[in-house]
C-alpha cells in the first residue's frame, strides 16, 4: 500500500480514495480523513505517535480495515467496536494492556494484537462468531476465555510467546482451526533438545546478494569454505525481534530439530562468531528454477493463499506436490514438531512436482507427555493440508482426453485419481477433528495415486 502525505490529504488530492496510509509522526488523528467518509475502506496509520482515536470514528461508515501498529496505544480504543463494517483490526507493537469488550466490532474477522502487554481478553470475544484469524503472539496471556469455544470459524491462531500454562482443550476441537502457533509458553518450555548441528564460522562464509526476506530474517546467498573447496549455500540471518508468529529463535530450534527429509530444505550448520552476535543458519542453496507455489493470503482472502491468475498444475505433478508435503508433515510430527504454517506460500516447487516445505516461523513443539494432544495437533495440521489439497485440485489440469478416453476414465485414470483426491480432501477437512486421518494414512493414499 503506497504511502500518502498529510499535505495530499489536506489539499484534497486524496478525495474519493478507498485506502490511505499515513506515517508522518502523527500525534493526533487528522480530522481531514472524515472528508473521505463516503469512500474510505482501508485506513493505515501505523508508524506514528498516536495513543487515541476520535469518538466520531464511526463516521467512516465504509471502513473495513484499520491498521494502527507501531503507535503508543495502551488500550484498544472502545470506539472501534462502533464501526459497523470494520472486519480487520491491527494494533501490533503498541503498549496495549486492556482490551475492552466494547472495542470488538460486530463483523470482526481478523484481529492483530501481536507484541503488546495484554494479560487477558474479555469473555465477550466469544461472541465474535465471524472471527477467522487471531494473532496474539508476544503478550502476557495466562489463559484464553472459555467462551472462545463459540468462535467456530477460527482458522488461524497465533498465541506464541505468552504465559499460557496449557493449551485450552476447546482449542483442539475447533472445527476449522488449521494454523496454530504456540511456542514459547510455559507449558512447552521442555521442548526436545535441538539436534546436533555443526557450527559454521562467520569467517568461512563469503556473503553475497540477498535472496529474500521474511518476518523473522533475511536470506543471502553465500560461499562456504569447507575443507579445500567452496560450496554455494543460503545463509539465513535472524532478526531477533518478535514476529506475528512468535520468536525467531524458536524457528531456528525447530529447523535444526526437524532433521533431514527429502522434502525439507537441508540445514548444513549453525552460524558461529557473527561480529554482531546475530543468530543464523546455513542451509542448502535451492536451485533457482524452484519457485513459490502461491502468494500469502490477501486482506480480502484472509486465511487463504493467493495464486497467480495463470497458475495451473499437471494432475500428476499436483499429486507429487501433495505427496511430498504430506510426507514432510508426517516426518515433522514424528519429531514432535507442528509446522503451524502449512501453506502454499511456504512451499517451493519445480515443474516436475518436486516440492520443499519451508518457513518454520510458526513451528511449535508438541508436549512430549501427552499423546492425545499430539494427535489432536496433527489433525489440526491435517485441515491445513486439506486447504492445500483443495487449491491444488482446483488448479489441476487433467489429461486432455479426460472426458472421452476410456483408458483415462478407467482404473488409474485421471477421473478416478480426481475422485480419490476429492474424497481425501473432504476427509481431511471434516469438522469433527477426531474423524480426520493422520498424515501416515494420507501419505499412503497419495503414494498409491502416484503409482497408479
Secondary structure, 3 states (H helix, E strand, C coil): CCCECHHHHHCCCCCCCCEEEECCCCCCCCHHHHHHCCCCCEEECCCCCCCCCCCCHHHCCCCCEEECCCCCCCEECHHHHHCCCCCEEECCCCCCCEECHHHCCCCCCEEECCCCCCCCCCHHHHHCCCCCEEECCCCCCCCCCHHHHHCCCCCEEECCCCCCCCCCHHHHHCCCCCEEECCCCHHHCCCCCCCCCCEEEHHHEEEEEEEEECCCEEEEEEEEEECCEEEEEEEEEECCCECCCCEHHHHHHHHHHHCCCCCECCEEEEEECCCCCCCEEEEECCCCCCEECCECCCCCCCCCCECCCCCCEEHHHHHHHHHHHHHHHHHHHHCCEECCCCCHHHEEECCCCCEEECCCCCCEECCCCCHHHHHHHHHHHHHHHHHHHHHHHHCEECCCCCCCCHHHHCCCCHHHHHHHHHHHHHHHCCCCHHHCCCHHHHHHHHHHHHHC
